Amino acid sequence: MKRILSAAARWNGSSNTSASRARKSCFFGDSEQLQAIDAGGAFRVLLERLGGTSVMEVVRQREAWQRSATELLGRARTIDALRLYEVHNGIHGFDKAEAAKTALLAQWERDRTAGGTSILLASTRDDVRSLSERVRERRREVGELGADVVIETSRGARAFATNDRIRFLRNDRSSTSRTVRLARFLASARARCT
């Protein structure tokens, strides 16, 4: 609690500084955020003492049912949100991992031929490698990839081809967040990539 109050005092101090200079301060945050990740506790104290407003409109999802599901997740009604996804064919269950991969690749192929884009995510490196190899095979079959160039990376030698799509991760170990960046491999002038 001492930590929460000291963080709140710092925020309150910056608020008083703004008031003495005839400026307005706006604090944005999530009062439900875990303290270990962010100053959720301090923000909660300020919210209780000073009051606040909420932004409730979801704008990232295109479909109304997706916005509703996001709002349900925000109110910790996970089961209701998942039911919405299930009703709208957004969740698929499989008995075997290979069946799930096959269905995922089939959806990727439908998206690709329709001119759309998608990203395939997997929980293990082996699954990522397996899916990537199958996607590259298909893209090579239809003439979307050039010849392979082997490049030494920090994780060993990897083959890249012109038009390969690459996902880079940058981990911030202090906050357990990940930054995902997508790129398209154009050409190689060097034999090493880190």
C-alpha positions as CSV (number, residue, x, y, z in Angstrom):
1,M,0.0,0.0,0.0
2,K,2.9,2.3,0.7
3,R,4.1,1.9,-2.8
4,I,0.7,2.7,-4.2
5,L,0.4,5.9,-2.1
6,S,3.9,7.1,-3.1
7,A,3.1,6.7,-6.8
8,A,-0.2,8.5,-6.2
9,A,1.6,11.3,-4.4
10,R,4.0,11.7,-7.4
11,W,1.0,11.9,-9.7
12,N,-0.8,14.2,-7.4
13,G,2.4,16.4,-7.2
14,S,2.4,16.7,-11.0
15,S,-1.3,17.6,-10.9
16,N,-0.6,20.4,-8.4
17,T,2.3,21.7,-10.5
18,S,-0.1,21.9,-13.5
19,A,-2.7,23.6,-11.4
20,S,-0.3,26.3,-10.2
21,R,0.7,27.0,-13.8
22,A,-3.0,27.1,-15.0
23,R,-2.6,24.0,-17.0
24,K,-4.8,20.9,-17.2
25,S,-3.5,17.4,-16.6
26,C,-5.1,14.3,-18.1
27,F,-4.2,10.9,-16.7
28,F,-4.9,7.8,-18.8
29,G,-4.8,4.3,-17.4
30,D,-6.5,1.2,-16.4
31,S,-7.4,1.0,-12.7
32,E,-7.7,-2.8,-13.0
33,Q,-4.2,-3.2,-14.4
34,L,-2.0,-5.4,-12.2
35,Q,0.5,-3.4,-10.2
36,A,3.4,-5.5,-11.2
37,I,2.9,-4.5,-14.8
38,D,1.9,-0.9,-14.5
39,A,0.8,1.6,-11.8
40,G,-2.7,0.2,-11.6
41,G,-2.9,0.6,-7.9
42,A,-1.8,4.2,-8.0
43,F,-4.2,5.0,-10.8
44,R,-7.1,3.3,-8.9
45,V,-6.4,5.5,-5.8
46,L,-6.4,8.7,-8.0
47,L,-9.6,7.5,-9.7
48,E,-11.3,6.9,-6.3
49,R,-10.2,10.3,-5.0
50,L,-10.7,12.5,-8.1
51,G,-13.2,10.6,-10.2
52,G,-12.9,9.9,-13.9
53,T,-14.5,9.1,-17.1
54,S,-14.3,6.0,-19.3
55,V,-13.9,5.5,-23.0
56,M,-16.2,2.7,-23.8
57,E,-16.4,2.7,-27.6
58,V,-14.5,-0.1,-29.3
59,V,-13.2,1.0,-32.8
60,R,-10.7,-1.7,-33.8
61,Q,-13.1,-4.4,-34.8
62,R,-15.2,-4.0,-37.9
63,E,-18.2,-6.2,-37.0
64,A,-20.6,-5.2,-34.3
65,W,-20.5,-8.7,-32.6
66,Q,-16.7,-8.4,-32.4
67,R,-17.0,-5.0,-30.7
68,S,-19.5,-6.6,-28.3
69,A,-17.1,-9.5,-27.6
70,T,-14.3,-7.0,-26.8
71,E,-16.5,-5.1,-24.4
72,L,-17.5,-8.4,-22.7
73,L,-13.8,-9.3,-22.3
74,G,-13.2,-5.8,-20.8
75,R,-15.8,-6.6,-18.2
76,A,-14.2,-10.0,-17.4
77,R,-17.2,-11.9,-19.0
78,T,-14.8,-14.2,-20.9
79,I,-17.3,-17.1,-21.4
80,D,-19.9,-14.8,-22.9
81,A,-17.3,-13.3,-25.2
82,L,-16.1,-16.7,-26.3
83,R,-19.7,-17.8,-27.0
84,L,-20.1,-14.8,-29.4
85,Y,-17.0,-15.9,-31.3
86,E,-18.3,-19.5,-31.3
87,V,-21.7,-18.4,-32.7
88,H,-20.0,-16.4,-35.4
89,N,-17.7,-19.3,-36.4
90,G,-14.7,-17.6,-34.9
91,I,-13.6,-20.6,-32.7
92,H,-12.9,-24.0,-34.1
93,G,-12.1,-27.1,-32.1
94,F,-10.0,-30.0,-33.3
95,D,-9.1,-33.4,-31.8
96,K,-5.7,-33.5,-33.3
97,A,-3.0,-30.8,-33.8
98,E,-2.5,-31.9,-37.4
99,A,-6.2,-31.4,-38.2
100,A,-5.9,-27.8,-36.7
101,K,-2.8,-27.1,-38.8
102,T,-4.5,-28.4,-42.0
103,A,-7.6,-26.2,-41.3
104,L,-5.4,-23.2,-40.5
105,L,-3.5,-23.6,-43.8
106,A,-6.7,-24.0,-45.8
107,Q,-8.0,-20.7,-44.3
108,W,-4.7,-19.1,-45.1
109,E,-5.0,-20.3,-48.7
110,R,-8.5,-18.9,-49.0
111,D,-7.3,-15.6,-47.7
112,R,-4.3,-15.6,-50.0
113,T,-6.3,-16.4,-53.2
114,A,-8.9,-13.7,-52.3
115,G,-6.1,-11.1,-52.1
116,G,-6.2,-10.9,-48.3
117,T,-3.4,-11.3,-45.8
118,S,-3.3,-13.3,-42.6
119,I,-0.7,-14.3,-40.1
120,L,-0.4,-17.8,-38.7
121,L,0.4,-18.1,-35.0
122,A,1.5,-21.3,-33.3
123,S,2.4,-22.1,-29.7
124,T,5.6,-24.0,-30.3
125,R,8.7,-23.4,-32.5
126,D,8.2,-26.8,-34.1
127,D,4.7,-25.9,-35.1
128,V,5.9,-22.5,-36.4
129,R,8.6,-24.2,-38.4
130,S,6.1,-26.8,-39.8
131,L,3.5,-24.2,-40.8
132,S,6.2,-21.9,-42.3
133,E,7.6,-24.7,-44.4
134,R,4.2,-25.6,-45.8
135,V,3.3,-22.0,-46.5
136,R,6.6,-21.5,-48.3
137,E,6.1,-24.7,-50.3
138,R,2.7,-23.4,-51.5
139,R,3.9,-19.9,-52.3
140,R,6.8,-21.4,-54.2
141,E,4.4,-23.6,-56.2
142,V,2.4,-20.6,-57.3
143,G,5.5,-18.5,-58.2
144,E,5.3,-16.0,-55.3
145,L,8.8,-16.7,-54.0
146,G,12.3,-16.3,-55.6
147,A,15.3,-18.5,-55.1
148,D,16.5,-19.2,-51.5
149,V,19.4,-17.4,-50.0
150,V,20.9,-18.9,-46.9
151,I,21.7,-16.3,-44.2
152,E,23.4,-16.8,-40.9
153,T,21.1,-15.4,-38.1
154,S,21.4,-15.3,-34.4
155,R,19.4,-18.6,-34.3
156,G,21.5,-20.4,-37.0
157,A,21.4,-20.6,-40.8
158,R,18.0,-19.7,-42.3
159,A,16.8,-19.8,-45.9
160,F,15.1,-16.6,-47.2
161,A,13.6,-16.0,-50.6
162,T,12.5,-12.8,-52.4
163,N,9.0,-12.0,-51.2
164,D,9.2,-14.1,-48.0
165,R,7.2,-12.6,-45.2
166,I,9.1,-12.4,-42.0
167,R,7.9,-11.7,-38.4
168,F,10.4,-10.1,-36.1
169,L,9.9,-10.1,-32.3
170,R,11.4,-7.7,-29.9
171,N,10.9,-8.7,-26.3
172,D,10.9,-6.3,-23.4
173,R,11.8,-8.6,-20.6
174,S,11.0,-6.1,-18.0
175,S,7.3,-5.8,-18.9
176,T,6.7,-9.2,-20.6
177,S,5.5,-7.4,-23.7
178,R,6.3,-8.3,-27.3
179,T,6.6,-6.0,-30.2
180,V,5.7,-7.7,-33.5
181,R,7.0,-6.4,-36.8
182,L,6.3,-7.8,-40.2
183,A,8.6,-7.4,-43.1
184,R,9.0,-8.7,-46.7
185,F,12.4,-10.1,-47.7
186,L,13.5,-8.3,-50.9
187,A,17.1,-9.3,-51.5
188,S,20.4,-10.0,-49.7
189,A,23.6,-8.1,-50.0
190,R,25.1,-9.7,-46.9
191,A,25.5,-13.2,-45.7
192,R,24.7,-12.5,-42.0
193,C,21.6,-11.2,-40.3
194,T,21.1,-10.5,-36.6
